[in-house]
């Protein structure tokens, strides 16, 4: 990638709450900006101070909807449609590569 490339890592707040348990998690903050999407029943203000202290983390507070990657994977495993939940190209890639079966 060119040196001036800006990377973004998008995740739900439920994943962000456990990021300190990931191997070498601090390197993620050095490599990318994080976009953390709130989920129903989570309070951003209840995060540990360390997780609120990073300057390159951006919290998306609303609207919150109950859709997660786990939800998408489970629907795909069950053979249910996901065309309302993910972009057409992403769904085509998943189907062509037979992912989440």
SVG drawing of the C-alpha trace seen along z (x, -y; Angstrom):
<svg xmlns="http://www.w3.org/2000/svg" viewBox="-34 -12 39 38">
<polyline fill="none" stroke="black" stroke-width="0.4" points="0.0,0.0 1.2,-3.6 2.7,-5.2 -0.2,-7.7 -2.9,-5.0 -5.2,-5.4 -6.7,-2.1 -9.9,-1.7 -10.8,1.3 -14.6,1.4 -16.0,3.4 -18.8,3.6 -18.5,2.4 -18.9,6.0 -15.6,6.9 -13.9,3.7 -14.6,4.5 -12.4,7.6 -9.7,6.1 -7.2,6.1 -7.4,9.9 -6.2,10.1 -2.6,10.9 -0.5,7.8 -3.7,5.7 -1.8,2.4 -0.4,2.8 -3.9,2.5 -4.1,-1.1 -0.7,-1.9 -1.8,-0.4 -5.4,-1.7 -8.1,-4.0 -10.8,-2.1 -14.5,-2.7 -16.5,-1.2 -20.2,-0.8 -22.5,-0.8 -24.9,2.1 -28.2,2.2 -27.8,2.5 -24.1,1.3 -23.0,-1.9 -19.9,-3.5 -19.3,-5.4 -19.0,-2.1 -15.8,-1.1 -12.5,-0.9 -10.6,-4.2 -7.8,-2.6 -10.3,-1.9 -11.6,-5.5 -8.1,-6.9 -7.0,-6.1 -7.1,-9.1 -7.7,-7.2 -10.9,-5.4 -14.2,-6.8 -17.4,-5.7 -20.6,-5.5 -23.4,-5.9 -26.5,-5.6 -28.7,-4.3 -28.1,-0.9 -29.4,2.1 -29.1,5.8 -27.0,7.0 -23.6,8.4 -21.1,10.5 -22.2,13.5 -25.8,12.9 -24.8,12.7 -22.7,15.9 -25.5,17.8 -28.1,16.7 -25.8,17.8 -25.2,21.2 -28.9,21.7 -29.3,20.8 -31.3,17.7 -31.1,14.5 -28.7,11.7 -29.2,9.4 -30.7,6.7 -27.8,6.9 -24.6,6.8 -23.6,5.3 -24.3,7.3 -20.6,7.7 -19.8,9.0 -22.7,11.5 -21.5,12.7 -18.0,13.2 -19.2,15.2 -21.4,17.4 -18.6,17.8 -16.1,18.9 -18.6,21.0 -17.9,19.3 -19.8,19.8 -21.3,23.2"/>
</svg>
